[in-house]
Amino acid sequence: MKAQSQRRLRQVHLWLGLFFAPTILFFALSGSVQALGFQDRNAGYRPPEWISVIASVHKHGYLRRPDAQRTATPAKPAADAAPKQAKRAFPNAFSLFAALLGLLLAVATALGIWIGLLNRRDRRTSILLLAGGTVLPLLLLLA
């Protein structure tokens, strides 16, 4: 492969990487949370709202509206009933591996963003691609 073709290929790789980096970061981190089962509702455990929202986006591709969810939840149990303690199973070895994979993918993506922004000649283009890769998925999600 000629040097000019290699340069062009590296440039396209940089552009695609910067554009998709925000989405890769989101899915890597939300996948780690899901691999550990933090979004699962068990007896007595209700995940924080932000975990439920990112799990909905990661798994179903839509933004679950917290207000609509709250109105659909069943009534709280009677006050005299003893609260059950949530027994969460410890994640298995593969789940731990998948969570670590997601975290390391997020770190590698963040390093790629940093490297992509180091080039002063193309910094404006890099910032625009990064911003576009952040805004477009948000617009699609909110549409």
Secondary structure, 3 states (H helix, E strand, C coil): CCHHHHHHHHHHHHHHHHHHHHHHHHHHHHHHHHHCCCCCCECCECCCHHHHHHHHHHHHCCCCCHHHHHHHCCCCCCCCCCCCCCCCCCCCHHHHHHHHHHHHHHHHHHHHHHHHHHCCCCHHHHHHHHHHHHHHHHHHHHC
